[in-house]
Amino acid sequence: MGKLRKSLISILLLLLIFTLFFVFVENQDAVQLPIRFISMYNYPWIGMYVQELLFGLSILFLVLTVLFFVITIFYPKKKNILVLAQQQGTLKIQKKAVENFVLQIVDKEPFIENPSIKVKMYNKKVRIKIAGYMRKAPAILEKQNELVEEIQSQVASLLGTTENIKTDVSLENYRKPEEKNQERVK
């Protein structure tokens, strides 16, 4: 999680704590507590702005809650098995099978070292992410594009061309960890 996301979440949580604390203070009469908090309306600097601030914060949290609810309902479900139904029957393809199939294709290529394949499957979509150290070679971009096209066509033929399943393939280059000379004497 990046710094920007952490800071935004922290600010939203602090505002939520403030809102919930005010609701707690205003409704403390419902339960017998050993301590008693003074209403925020009685503070000289805070009292006049509390209602407007809480109204704005409650609208903000209401909108965020509804948005989070909608995203939760309509977010696509990741699957480990892709089920293809046809007239003759159903075909079930596991995520690991697609990963190993793509790994066999990528292992044949000399310009990718230590490839790792990650596959995400949805109802009508298969995302394939290939990460590995790309060796320097002439015309590397053309070779990468050819590899992506080959993988897309091979996966499409594996899944069957009659199905309307979109395949996305992406290549990522990561650096080799530099070898450090370890000291023999400490």
C-alpha positions as semicolon CSV with decimal commas, in nm:
position;residue;x (nm);y (nm);z (nm)
1;M;0,000;0,000;0,000
2;G;0,145;0,334;-0,105
3;K;0,195;0,639;0,114
4;L;-0,083;0,834;-0,055
5;R;-0,336;0,555;-0,003
6;K;-0,227;0,509;0,359
7;S;-0,256;0,880;0,433
8;L;-0,602;0,906;0,272
9;I;-0,729;0,605;0,463
10;S;-0,581;0,743;0,787
11;I;-0,753;1,080;0,736
12;L;-1,086;0,912;0,660
13;L;-1,054;0,689;0,967
14;L;-0,971;0,987;1,190
15;L;-1,279;1,169;1,061
16;L;-1,487;0,857;1,120
17;I;-1,353;0,831;1,476
18;F;-1,446;1,195;1,536
19;T;-1,798;1,137;1,403
20;L;-1,851;0,819;1,603
21;F;-1,711;0,976;1,919
22;F;-1,959;1,263;1,889
23;V;-2,245;1,016;1,843
24;F;-2,116;0,827;2,148
25;V;-2,101;1,145;2,359
26;E;-2,449;1,259;2,257
27;N;-2,605;0,917;2,326
28;Q;-2,424;0,827;2,647
29;D;-2,747;0,862;2,843
30;A;-2,869;0,532;2,697
31;V;-2,617;0,334;2,906
32;Q;-2,486;0,383;3,258
33;L;-2,117;0,464;3,230
34;P;-1,868;0,521;3,514
35;I;-1,753;0,844;3,346
36;R;-1,953;1,126;3,191
37;F;-1,843;1,325;2,887
38;I;-1,945;1,686;2,837
39;S;-2,153;1,751;2,527
40;M;-1,950;1,902;2,243
41;Y;-2,203;2,183;2,211
42;N;-2,079;2,317;2,547
43;Y;-1,722;2,377;2,428
44;P;-1,670;2,741;2,327
45;W;-1,461;2,692;2,010
46;I;-1,607;2,366;1,888
47;G;-1,973;2,402;1,977
48;M;-2,080;2,637;1,699
49;Y;-1,926;2,432;1,417
50;V;-2,004;2,079;1,534
51;Q;-2,345;2,044;1,368
52;E;-2,223;2,162;1,028
53;L;-1,910;1,949;1,048
54;L;-2,098;1,636;1,151
55;F;-2,358;1,690;0,879
56;G;-2,086;1,710;0,614
57;L;-1,896;1,413;0,755
58;S;-2,210;1,200;0,777
59;I;-2,291;1,275;0,410
60;L;-1,932;1,188;0,313
61;F;-1,941;0,857;0,499
62;L;-2,288;0,778;0,365
63;V;-2,167;0,827;0,006
64;L;-1,849;0,626;0,070
65;T;-2,049;0,344;0,230
66;V;-2,293;0,327;-0,063
67;L;-2,001;0,337;-0,310
68;F;-1,818;0,061;-0,122
69;F;-2,139;-0,143;-0,114
70;V;-2,190;-0,109;-0,491
71;I;-1,825;-0,197;-0,561
72;T;-1,852;-0,501;-0,333
73;I;-2,162;-0,628;-0,511
74;F;-2,046;-0,576;-0,869
75;Y;-1,674;-0,655;-0,836
76;P;-1,592;-0,953;-1,062
77;K;-1,529;-1,279;-0,885
78;K;-1,190;-1,443;-0,939
79;K;-1,206;-1,811;-1,012
80;N;-0,964;-2,101;-0,992
81;I;-1,161;-2,305;-1,246
82;L;-1,300;-2,175;-1,574
83;V;-1,611;-2,368;-1,680
84;L;-1,687;-2,378;-2,052
85;A;-2,033;-2,517;-2,128
86;Q;-2,100;-2,654;-2,475
87;Q;-2,356;-2,882;-2,636
88;Q;-2,146;-3,195;-2,584
89;G;-2,081;-3,118;-2,216
90;T;-1,872;-2,894;-1,994
91;L;-1,499;-2,838;-1,991
92;K;-1,331;-2,731;-1,669
93;I;-0,990;-2,566;-1,698
94;Q;-0,793;-2,502;-1,381
95;K;-0,581;-2,195;-1,323
96;K;-0,269;-2,407;-1,263
97;A;-0,318;-2,579;-1,600
98;V;-0,316;-2,245;-1,782
99;E;-0,011;-2,132;-1,580
100;N;0,184;-2,447;-1,669
101;F;0,071;-2,426;-2,034
102;V;0,197;-2,067;-2,062
103;L;0,516;-2,155;-1,872
104;Q;0,597;-2,424;-2,130
105;I;0,561;-2,168;-2,409
106;V;0,770;-1,906;-2,228
107;D;1,046;-2,154;-2,136
108;K;1,116;-2,203;-2,508
109;E;1,205;-1,836;-2,546
110;P;1,574;-1,762;-2,488
111;F;1,534;-1,393;-2,396
112;I;1,334;-1,450;-2,073
113;E;1,517;-1,583;-1,770
114;N;1,340;-1,722;-1,461
115;P;0,984;-1,657;-1,578
116;S;0,699;-1,659;-1,332
117;I;0,340;-1,672;-1,452
118;K;0,034;-1,547;-1,266
119;V;-0,312;-1,611;-1,404
120;K;-0,636;-1,444;-1,294
121;M;-0,956;-1,598;-1,421
122;Y;-1,296;-1,432;-1,439
123;N;-1,623;-1,538;-1,608
124;K;-1,530;-1,424;-1,959
125;K;-1,173;-1,307;-1,912
126;V;-0,832;-1,459;-1,848
127;R;-0,545;-1,230;-1,743
128;I;-0,194;-1,364;-1,776
129;K;0,100;-1,180;-1,622
130;I;0,450;-1,295;-1,710
131;A;0,738;-1,164;-1,504
132;G;1,099;-1,245;-1,567
133;Y;1,441;-1,104;-1,636
134;M;1,454;-0,992;-1,998
135;R;1,796;-1,051;-2,148
136;K;1,927;-0,792;-2,385
137;A;1,885;-0,911;-2,741
138;P;1,844;-0,749;-3,081
139;A;1,484;-0,669;-3,175
140;I;1,360;-0,748;-2,824
141;L;1,034;-0,555;-2,865
142;E;0,934;-0,752;-3,174
143;K;1,015;-1,077;-2,996
144;Q;0,807;-0,974;-2,695
145;N;0,512;-0,879;-2,916
146;E;0,540;-1,209;-3,103
147;L;0,548;-1,396;-2,772
148;V;0,238;-1,214;-2,646
149;E;0,051;-1,289;-2,971
150;E;0,161;-1,653;-2,961
151;I;0,046;-1,694;-2,601
152;Q;-0,290;-1,531;-2,678
153;S;-0,348;-1,758;-2,977
154;Q;-0,234;-2,073;-2,792
155;V;-0,454;-1,996;-2,490
156;A;-0,747;-1,918;-2,721
157;S;-0,699;-2,255;-2,893
158;L;-0,671;-2,423;-2,551
159;L;-0,998;-2,268;-2,436
160;G;-1,171;-2,325;-2,769
161;T;-1,233;-2,067;-3,038
162;T;-1,612;-2,088;-3,010
163;E;-1,607;-1,930;-2,667
164;N;-1,606;-1,552;-2,631
165;I;-1,329;-1,528;-2,372
166;K;-1,090;-1,235;-2,371
167;T;-0,726;-1,305;-2,289
168;D;-0,489;-1,032;-2,172
169;V;-0,117;-1,104;-2,163
170;S;0,138;-0,867;-2,010
171;L;0,515;-0,896;-1,976
172;E;0,708;-0,748;-1,684
173;N;1,081;-0,710;-1,660
174;Y;1,245;-0,739;-1,321
175;R;1,608;-0,693;-1,242
176;K;1,835;-0,964;-1,119
177;P;1,950;-0,907;-0,762
178;E;2,306;-0,793;-0,777
179;E;2,547;-1,037;-0,628
180;K;2,736;-0,893;-0,335
181;N;3,085;-0,999;-0,250
182;Q;3,060;-1,131;0,100
183;E;3,342;-1,057;0,334
184;R;3,527;-1,361;0,450
185;V;3,657;-1,196;0,763
186;K;3,430;-0,999;0,991
